[in-house]
Amino acid sequence: MKSFLPLLITLLIQAFSALALMAVPVLVPVEPGPPRLTTAGIGAYVLFAYIGAVVGSLSAGAVVDRWGAIRTSQGALIVSAAGLALGALLPGALIVAALLIGLGYGPITPASSHVLIRTTPPERRNLVFSVKQTGVPLGVALSGFCIPPLAAATGWLGTLMCLGLACVAVVAAAQPIQADLDAQTASSESGTPATGFSVRRILTQFVEPLAVIFRHKGLTTLAAVSFVLSGIQLSLSSYLVSYLTQEMALTALVAGSLLGLSQLGGVVGRIVWGFLSDGLVRPLVMLGTLALVIAGSSLTTAGLALWQVVPPNGWLAALMFVFGATASGWNGVYLAEVARQAPPGTAGKATSGTLALTFLGVIVGAPLFGLVAASPAGFAGAFSLQAMLAMIVASLLFAFGARRSTPSTSK
């Protein structure tokens, strides 16, 4: 029970932060609204959201040290809610709204890792981190299940305002336990927090997380892996509704339900992969295997678009579930491995640094997917590119895992 309450709170915050991030990409194919974003426009929106996320992630360590992990998460969720309200009231300012939502999204995972690394026994770390990270696919699943019917009832303005108010409600729900949890995790990993800010200190706080990962070969490798896999993950969640409505000619409600199903696969996958990685399968082997399945799922999805085949509903649902279970299911094992490989006392900074590279992968990967999908190559070319990148990642992980398992490199 000691670690249950922190896990529940961070899971809830993570879910609604992800819901805020995915609101516009899922809403556009259902209710285009005044902006009427194209497929490439969704990619641009995601790009600016993750530019904000990079800044938010790199600043997370200093903010957590100063105000505490839960207070930081509450403030971040308020910033995301403000971005949703801005997008609702001023659709022409969607780029600014994307930056705000991303700025709020960025600190959530480093802040929650700051809590869980202190409240979770090491032998359960893969599972607990994976359960917490189910908040991301759970939030995306909520967007797929809830946004289409909500948009049909309330339109662009009502949908985004309702989601913003939901984020505020989560902030309020976390308040009763904020003081206690932040008191438990108040001490900075690097010592006593600074009492003031200067340009030099701010720059140091931004650079230090990156310095931590680039000084450690294992963390550098993991950051490179997450760079690729994060682009694949967000491309799937951002473009799946567009793919299913355009290539499969499915209705928005059915497409949204399949997006939700794929992300429920991510929820199940994160828990199962985390459980298996706590003793049955080495984490690096697990990540490599997941990358292989991602490659196969991407190739299958590309083939459906290339040959314009619409499989039976059961087969399509199964494909989306497996795709989501792997493409959205690797994060918990990855974050636990980052915390494990981080030098003593640097888990928070290592998480912030690797997540900055993770978000940078989205900045590059999701718009690239959108550009390819909007080109003559179409969705078939975009998913084929994903498959090739996933195969490269699998090879890298298996080779790195093999080196770490030899007597000369094992700890």
C-alpha positions in Angstrom: 0.0 0.0 0.0 2.9 2.3 0.6 3.6 2.7 -3.1 0.0 2.2 -4.3 -1.2 5.8 -3.7 1.7 7.5 -5.5 1.3 5.0 -8.4 -2.5 5.8 -8.6 -2.0 9.5 -8.6 0.8 9.6 -11.1 -1.1 7.2 -13.4 -4.1 9.5 -13.3 -2.1 12.6 -14.0 -0.2 10.8 -16.8 -3.5 9.7 -18.5 -5.1 13.1 -18.6 -1.9 14.8 -19.8 -1.8 12.3 -22.7 -5.5 12.9 -23.3 -4.8 16.7 -23.6 -1.8 16.1 -26.0 -3.9 13.9 -28.3 -7.1 15.9 -28.3 -6.6 17.9 -31.4 -5.0 15.1 -33.6 -8.0 12.9 -32.8 -10.6 15.7 -33.1 -9.5 17.0 -36.5 -10.7 14.0 -38.6 -14.0 14.0 -36.7 -14.7 17.7 -36.3 -12.2 19.8 -38.4 -13.3 23.0 -36.8 -12.2 26.4 -38.1 -8.6 25.4 -38.8 -9.4 22.4 -40.9 -6.0 20.8 -40.5 -4.7 18.5 -43.2 -2.8 15.3 -42.6 0.5 17.3 -42.8 -1.0 20.0 -40.6 -1.6 17.4 -37.8 2.1 16.6 -38.1 3.0 20.3 -37.7 0.8 20.5 -34.6 2.5 17.4 -33.1 5.9 18.9 -33.9 5.2 22.1 -32.0 3.6 20.2 -29.1 6.8 18.2 -28.7 9.0 21.2 -29.0 7.2 22.4 -25.9 7.6 18.9 -24.4 11.4 19.0 -24.8 11.6 22.3 -22.9 9.3 21.0 -20.3 11.2 17.8 -19.8 14.6 19.4 -19.5 13.3 21.9 -17.0 11.5 19.2 -14.9 14.5 18.4 -12.6 15.0 22.0 -11.4 11.2 22.6 -11.0 10.7 19.3 -9.1 13.6 20.2 -6.8 12.1 23.6 -6.1 8.3 22.8 -5.8 8.0 19.0 -5.5 7.0 16.3 -7.9 3.2 16.4 -7.4 3.0 20.3 -7.3 5.1 20.3 -10.6 2.7 17.7 -12.1 -0.4 19.8 -11.1 1.1 23.0 -12.6 2.0 21.1 -15.8 -1.6 19.8 -16.1 -2.9 23.4 -15.6 -0.7 24.6 -18.4 -2.0 21.8 -20.7 -5.6 22.8 -19.8 -4.8 26.4 -20.7 -3.6 25.2 -24.1 -6.8 23.3 -24.7 -8.8 26.4 -23.7 -6.8 28.5 -26.1 -7.3 26.1 -28.9 -11.0 26.0 -28.3 -11.5 29.8 -28.1 -8.9 30.9 -30.7 -8.5 28.1 -33.2 -6.2 30.3 -35.2 -3.7 30.1 -32.4 -3.4 26.3 -32.5 0.4 26.4 -32.7 0.7 28.4 -29.5 -1.9 26.0 -27.9 0.3 23.1 -29.0 3.4 24.6 -27.4 1.5 25.1 -24.1 0.1 21.6 -24.1 3.5 20.2 -24.8 5.1 22.3 -22.2 2.7 20.8 -19.7 3.2 17.3 -21.0 7.0 17.3 -20.8 7.5 17.4 -17.0 4.9 14.7 -16.1 7.1 11.6 -16.6 10.3 12.9 -15.0 8.2 14.1 -12.0 6.4 10.8 -11.6 9.7 8.9 -11.9 11.1 11.2 -9.1 8.2 9.9 -6.9 8.3 6.2 -7.9 12.0 5.7 -7.8 11.8 6.5 -4.0 8.6 4.7 -3.2 9.0 1.5 -5.2 11.1 -1.6 -4.2 13.8 -2.4 -6.8 12.4 -5.9 -7.4 9.0 -4.4 -8.6 10.4 -1.4 -10.4 9.8 -2.7 -14.0 6.2 -3.6 -13.2 5.4 -0.4 -11.3 7.0 1.9 -13.9 5.1 0.0 -16.6 1.8 0.3 -14.8 2.4 4.0 -14.3 3.2 4.5 -18.0 -0.1 2.8 -18.9 -1.4 6.3 -18.3 -0.2 7.3 -21.7 -2.1 4.7 -23.8 -5.0 5.0 -21.4 -5.2 8.7 -22.1 -5.0 8.1 -25.9 -7.6 5.4 -25.6 -9.9 7.8 -23.8 -9.4 10.3 -26.7 -10.4 7.6 -29.2 -13.5 6.4 -27.3 -14.7 9.8 -25.9 -13.8 12.5 -28.5 -15.9 11.3 -31.5 -19.2 11.2 -29.5 -18.3 14.3 -27.6 -17.5 16.2 -30.8 -20.8 15.1 -32.3 -22.6 16.5 -29.3 -20.7 19.7 -28.5 -18.5 20.5 -31.5 -14.9 21.8 -31.6 -15.4 24.4 -28.8 -17.3 22.2 -26.4 -15.0 19.2 -26.8 -11.7 21.0 -26.0 -13.3 23.0 -23.1 -14.7 19.8 -21.6 -11.2 18.2 -21.8 -9.6 21.2 -20.3 -12.0 21.1 -17.3 -11.3 17.4 -16.9 -7.6 18.2 -16.5 -8.4 20.8 -13.9 -10.5 18.3 -12.0 -7.6 15.9 -11.9 -5.4 18.7 -10.4 -8.0 19.2 -7.7 -8.2 15.4 -7.0 -4.4 15.3 -6.4 -4.4 18.2 -3.9 -5.3 16.3 -0.7 -2.2 14.2 -0.9 0.2 16.8 -2.5 1.8 18.0 0.7 2.5 14.5 2.0 4.0 13.1 -1.2 6.1 16.2 -1.9 7.4 16.1 1.6 8.5 12.5 1.0 10.3 13.4 -2.2 11.4 16.9 -1.4 15.2 16.3 -1.3 17.0 16.9 -4.6 19.1 14.2 -6.1 21.9 16.6 -6.5 21.7 18.1 -3.0 19.9 21.1 -1.6 17.9 22.9 -4.2 19.0 26.3 -5.3 17.2 29.2 -3.8 17.3 31.5 -6.8 17.5 31.6 -10.5 20.2 33.0 -12.8 20.8 32.6 -16.6 23.8 30.5 -15.9 22.0 28.2 -13.4 19.0 27.8 -15.8 21.4 26.8 -18.7 23.2 24.4 -16.4 19.9 22.8 -15.4 18.9 22.4 -19.0 22.3 20.9 -20.1 23.0 18.6 -17.2 20.4 16.0 -18.0 21.8 15.6 -21.5 25.4 15.5 -20.1 24.4 12.6 -17.8 23.2 10.4 -20.7 26.0 11.2 -23.1 28.6 10.3 -20.4 27.1 6.8 -20.1 27.1 4.6 -23.2 24.2 2.5 -22.0 22.0 5.6 -21.5 23.1 7.0 -24.9 22.0 3.7 -26.6 18.6 3.7 -24.8 18.1 7.4 -25.7 18.7 6.6 -29.4 16.3 3.7 -29.2 13.6 5.9 -27.7 14.2 8.5 -30.4 13.0 6.0 -33.0 10.3 4.2 -31.1 8.7 7.4 -29.8 8.3 8.7 -33.4 6.6 5.4 -34.3 4.4 5.5 -31.2 3.1 9.0 -31.8 2.7 8.5 -35.5 0.4 5.5 -34.8 -1.8 7.4 -32.3 -1.8 10.7 -34.2 -2.6 9.2 -37.7 -4.5 6.0 -37.1 -7.9 7.6 -37.3 -6.9 9.4 -40.5 -5.5 6.1 -41.9 -8.6 4.1 -41.0 -11.1 6.7 -42.4 -9.1 7.4 -45.6 -7.6 4.1 -46.5 -10.1 1.7 -44.9 -13.2 3.9 -45.5 -14.3 3.4 -41.9 -16.6 5.8 -40.1 -15.1 8.2 -37.5 -16.8 6.4 -34.6 -15.4 3.0 -35.7 -11.9 4.5 -36.4 -11.9 6.1 -33.0 -12.9 2.9 -31.3 -10.1 1.1 -33.1 -7.7 3.8 -31.9 -9.0 3.2 -28.4 -8.5 -0.6 -28.8 -5.0 -0.1 -29.9 -4.2 1.9 -26.9 -5.9 -0.5 -24.6 -3.4 -3.0 -26.1 -0.7 -0.6 -25.0 -2.1 -0.6 -21.4 -2.1 -4.4 -21.3 1.2 -4.6 -23.0 3.0 -2.2 -20.6 1.8 -4.3 -17.7 2.7 -7.7 -19.2 6.1 -6.6 -20.6 6.9 -5.0 -17.2 6.0 -8.1 -15.3 8.0 -10.3 -17.6 11.0 -8.0 -17.4 11.1 -8.2 -13.6 12.7 -11.6 -13.7 11.7 -13.8 -16.7 13.1 -11.8 -19.7 16.0 -9.4 -19.7 14.8 -5.9 -20.3 17.0 -5.3 -23.4 15.8 -8.6 -24.9 12.2 -7.6 -24.2 12.7 -4.2 -25.9 14.3 -5.9 -28.9 11.5 -8.4 -29.3 8.9 -5.6 -29.1 10.7 -3.7 -31.8 10.5 -6.8 -34.1 6.8 -7.1 -33.5 6.4 -3.4 -34.2 8.2 -3.9 -37.6 5.8 -6.8 -38.5 2.7 -4.8 -37.5 3.9 -1.8 -39.5 4.5 -4.0 -42.6 1.1 -5.6 -42.3 -0.6 -2.2 -42.0 1.4 -0.9 -45.0 0.3 -3.9 -47.0 -3.4 -3.3 -46.3 -3.0 0.3 -47.6 -0.9 -0.7 -50.6 -3.3 -3.4 -51.8 -6.4 -1.6 -50.5 -7.5 -4.6 -48.5 -10.1 -4.2 -45.8 -9.8 -7.3 -43.6 -12.7 -8.6 -41.4 -13.4 -6.5 -38.4 -12.0 -9.1 -36.0 -8.7 -9.4 -37.9 -8.3 -5.6 -38.1 -9.1 -5.2 -34.4 -6.5 -7.9 -33.5 -3.9 -6.2 -35.6 -4.6 -2.8 -34.0 -4.4 -4.4 -30.5 -1.1 -6.0 -31.2 0.3 -2.9 -32.9 -0.7 -0.8 -29.9 0.5 -3.4 -27.3 4.0 -3.1 -28.8 4.3 0.4 -30.3 2.7 1.9 -27.2 3.9 -0.7 -24.7 7.7 -0.4 -24.6 7.9 2.7 -22.4 7.7 1.3 -18.9 10.4 -1.3 -19.4 12.5 1.4 -21.1 12.1 3.9 -18.2 12.9 1.3 -15.6 16.0 0.3 -17.5 17.1 4.0 -17.7 16.7 4.3 -13.9 18.6 1.0 -13.4 21.5 2.0 -15.7 21.7 5.6 -14.4 24.7 6.3 -12.1 23.7 6.5 -8.4 21.8 9.7 -7.6 21.1 10.6 -11.2 17.9 8.7 -12.0 15.8 11.9 -12.3 18.3 13.7 -14.5 18.8 10.6 -16.6 15.1 10.3 -17.1 14.8 14.0 -18.1 17.7 13.7 -20.5 16.5 10.5 -22.2 13.0 11.9 -22.5 14.3 15.0 -24.2 15.7 12.7 -26.9 12.4 10.7 -26.8 10.4 13.9 -27.5 12.9 15.0 -30.1 12.1 11.7 -31.9 8.5 12.7 -32.0 9.4 16.1 -33.3 11.2 14.4 -36.2 9.2 11.2 -36.6 5.6 12.3 -36.5 5.9 15.1 -39.0 8.1 12.9 -41.3 5.3 10.2 -41.2 2.8 12.9 -42.0 4.8 14.2 -45.0 5.3 10.7 -46.4 1.6 9.8 -45.8 0.6 13.0 -47.7 3.0 12.2 -50.6 2.4 9.8 -53.5 3.8 7.0 -51.3 0.8 7.4 -49.0 0.2 5.6 -45.8 1.8 2.4 -47.3 5.1 4.2 -47.7 4.9 5.8 -44.2 4.2 2.5 -42.4 6.9 0.8 -44.5 9.4 3.4 -43.3 8.4 2.6 -39.8 9.0 -1.1 -40.3 12.5 -0.5 -41.5 13.4 1.8 -38.6 12.0 -0.7 -36.1 14.1 -3.5 -37.6 17.2 -1.3 -37.1 16.3 -0.7 -33.5 15.8 -4.4 -32.8 19.2 -5.2 -34.2 20.8 -2.4 -32.0 19.1 -3.7 -28.9 20.0 -7.3 -29.4 23.6 -6.4 -30.1 23.8 -4.1 -27.0 22.1 -6.7 -24.8 24.6 -9.4 -26.0 27.5 -7.1 -25.1 26.2 -6.4 -21.7 25.6 -10.1 -20.9 29.3 -11.0 -21.6 31.5 -11.4 -18.5 33.7 -8.4 -19.6 30.8 -6.0 -19.6 28.4 -7.3 -17.0 28.3 -5.6 -13.6 
